[in-house]
């Protein structure tokens, strides 16, 4: 009995996987709202008169506060100074507040008139709500990542991160597959957003459950006289930014995700325009992408835990990304089954890179600096998540309109040629591949251990 009392709570497999399930549920709820508007782009155009540039402006808002106000970096510093419980609860509250404003703007959209700073009032208010939500969900993301490092260090860390990503991706899958049917069934574009708002409240409650368990972990660390390392100092930021391996991870992250997440924002519209799939079913094919990640990310994470080869896994994932976007760009085989096959392949690439990338950061940066390190990586990533969707929206509106489609209600919506946007996504994939190669070379020089297993024997 004495031996059991001296164990940390995180040494209990049941305890640490329970914590994983709880925080993953919170991220699931956040990811639903992140992508819920993607299937609604045609409805926003027909119901409210949005243009592709309006949609791109709205989507880019996700990173406004994170990038320009440095809120992600401040969030990382707060995380290292105040801990995962305080930071996570604040992030959950921001998500609920931002989603509420976004719902208000869409639910009462027809009552908005005029412009704000030259942008239609409805679009601007929805964008501000999305910016607040984006700040919350990104800070929640770095918090949950540090939670996993805290609870799974020396155990199944890559597997745990893979499982967390998988559960979160279920939220993306649900958003892509269910948003349009929900909106059509309730005759309201706002209905899927309201559903997501309810989910976020559930996620907030789930995080409160985690806080109780994490306090017990603190108590068990006290009992075992185990320290968690030196406290974070603001000067430690200099240590992080001077590390070349850190920057390679950060650049790989922004390039890879710039070719995936902004693509998802337009993937449903791509299915409608290039593959002539009905809007009711168009979201089902992009939903395969996160669904593939649900199944494969834990598998690849488990391989990394036991066999290593993290840098190699990232290189293979980047190669698959290039292949898929090239095939989406070229005007061949415009059939639903071909689009489905490409999504399956992209799902594999989408699983490979994150399964190795996120667990590699603790091999480069000490644990007491991890919150800030992840925050800086997410900050760099948010430049892509902010800029690329807006760029794609402007390009579609200026260069890619090839006709007009008449909807069932008699309203018209533009028809787009997606070859140019897909070529842009391909370029991001090529750059990601080059950075992954550089990361493997740097690992050989510095001995980070990215090619070594995570599980301590």
C-alpha positions, -999 to +999 in steps of 0.1 A: +000+000+000+029+024+008+043+018-026+010+027-043+007+060-023+041+071-035+031+069-071+021+099-091-015+099-102-003+101-138+014+067-133-021+052-133-030+043-169-067+046-161-063+081-146-042+095-175-065+081-202-095+095-184-079+129-184-071+125-221-108+117-228-121+147-209-098+173-225-102+157-260-140+162-256-134+199-251-113+201-283-139+181-302-165+208-293-141+235-304-132+219-337-169+216-346-173+254-346-140+259-363-153+243-395-190+245-392-193+274-417-174+256-445-205+237-459-226+268-455-207+290-480-232+285-508-261+293-484-243+324-472-240+336-508-276+329-517-293+339-484-272+369-474-254+379-506-219+371-493-192+370-519-161+347-518-140+376-506-165+381-477-162+345-468-124+346-471-124+377-448-145+360-423-124+328-423-092+348-420-106+364-388-097+332-369-062+344-365-066+382-361-062+385-323-037+356-322-014+372-348-018+409-345-024+412-307+000+384-299-027+368-278-014+333-285+020+342-272+006+359-241-016+328-237+015+306-238+033+327-212+002+326-190+001+289-194+036+285-182+032+309-153-004+301-142-008+265-152-032+244-174-063+248-152-064+286-152-055+290-188-078+263-201-109+277-183-102+311-197-098+296-232-132+278-229-150+309-218-135+328-248-148+301-272-183+303-258-183+341-260-170+342-296-194+316-308-223+334-292-214+366-312-210+346-344-244+330-339-260+364-332-246+378-365-259+349-386-292+344-368-302+381-372-282+387-404-311+402-424-315+430-398-279+443-402-274+473-425-244+494-436-208+487-432-181+487-405-146+499-417-158+493-453-170+457-446-206+446-445-218+448-409-230+412-407-197+400-421-177+421-396-196+411-366-194+374-375-157+379-381-151+395-347-170+366-331-148+341-350-117+360-340-126+358-303-134+321-307-102+315-326-082+331-298-100+307-273-096+275-293-059+281-301-051+288-265-071+257-256-051+237-281-017+246-265-032+240-231-044+205-239-011+197-256+008+207-224-018+187-204-008+156-224+029+162-219+023+167-182+002+135-178+020+112-204+056+121-201+076+088-201+044+070-212+024+068-245+028+105-253+026+104-291-003+079-289-021+102-265-016+132-288-028+112-317-059+101-299-066+137-288-063+149-324-086+120-335-114+130-311-110+166-322-112+157-358-145+140-351-158+175-345-145+186-379-160+155-395-194+162-379-192+199-390-185+191-426-211+163-429-239+177-408-239+215-411-257+218-444-284+191-436-290+208-402-293+242-418-317+229-445-338+209-420-343+239-397-345+264-426-318+284-409-281+290-416-277+297-379-290+263-367-256+244-370-239+273-351-264+271-323-258+234-321-221+241-318-227+266-291-244+240-270-215+217-276-190+244-264-209+247-231-206+209-227-169+212-234-166+239-207-182+215-182-158+187-193-128+209-187-141+216-151-140+178-146-103+178-157-095+206-133-106+184-104-083+155-116-054+178-122-055+192-087-053+156-075-022+152-097-006+182-079-013+165-046+003+133-057+034+152-069+037+167-035+034+133-018+062+119-040+084+151-035+086+154-073+093+188-087+081+199-122+113+218-130+123+254-127+095+280-131+092+297-164+109+331-169+101+356-196+138+355-206+133+319-215+116+331-247+151+339-260+162+303-254+133+291-276+137+315-305+174+309-308+167+272-313+169+262-350+150+230-345+121+249-330+119+272-360+119+242-384+090+227-365+072+260-366+077+265-403+067+229-411+036+235-390+025+267-408+032+253-443+016+220-437-015+233-421-018+261-447-023+234-472-049+215-452-071+237-430-078+265-455-083+238-481-111+223-458-128+258-457-133+255-495-134+217-499-172+215-499-174+243-525-148+224-545-169+193-545-199+212-558-180+231-585-155+206-598-172+173-591-209+184-595-219+169-562-252+181-547-248+205-518-266+182-494-240+155-499-209+176-508-197+178-472-195+140-469-164+137-491-143+163-472-154+147-440-134+117-450-102+137-444-106+142-407-123+108-404-091+093-418-071+112-392-094+098-365-083+063-374-047+068-384-032+095-362-032+073-331-018+044-351+011+065-365+016+081-330+019+046-315+045+037-341+065+068-332+062+059-295+076+024-300+098+026-332+107+063-336+113+077-371+095+110-363+113+131-389+108+104-416+071+102-409+068+140-414+086+138-448+062+110-460+032+130-449+044+161-468+049+140-500+014+127-499+001+163-494+018+174-527+005+144-546-031+149-536-032+187-543-016+182-577-043+157-586-070+180-573-056+208-595-054+190-628-087+188-649-090+150-650-114+124-636-140+148-623-160+121-606-171+117-570-152+084-565-119+100-576-124+129-552-132+103-525-100+084-532-079+116-530-095+125-497-086+091-483-050+097-494-049+132-480-063+118-447-032+095-445-009+125-450-029+146-426-024+119-400+013+113-405+026+148-400+007+158-367+013+124-352+051+130-353+053+168-352+036+176-319+053+149-298+087+160-313+085+195-296+093+182-261+124+166-275+136+200-285+123+223-258+123+217-220+090+211-203+089+243-183+091+263-215+067+241-235+036+263-231+053+292-246+070+271-273+037+256-284+022+291-283+049+305-306+044+276-330+006+281-330+013+319-335+033+312-366+007+287-378-020+314-374-004+336-399-012+309-425-047+302-410-054+339-413-038+348-446-043+318-468-082+316-466-085+353-474-060+349-503-080+320-517-113+339-514-100+369-533-084+347-560-117+328-565-137+360-568-112+378-592-099+350-614-119+319-610-156+326-617-165+307-649-203+309-648-235+311-627-256+283-611-293+287-605-304+272-571-338+255-563-351+287-548-343+306-580-314+325-566-280+325-584-246+315-571-212+317-589-195+287-604-157+285-597-127+269-613-105+257-585-074+249-605-055+280-594-063+277-556-053+240-557-020+250-573-013+274-544-020+246-519+004+224-538+032+250-534+027+250-496+031+212-497+064+214-516+077+239-491+066+217-462+085+188-478+117+209-480+114+220-444+108+184-432+140+173-450+159+202-432+145+191-399+157+155-403+192+169-412+192+192-381+181+162-359+212+143-371+234+172-362+219+181-328+208+147-316+173+157-306+161+121-309+133+127-334+141+093-349+141+076-316+111+060-297+092+081-271+085+053-246+112+050-220+124+014-214 
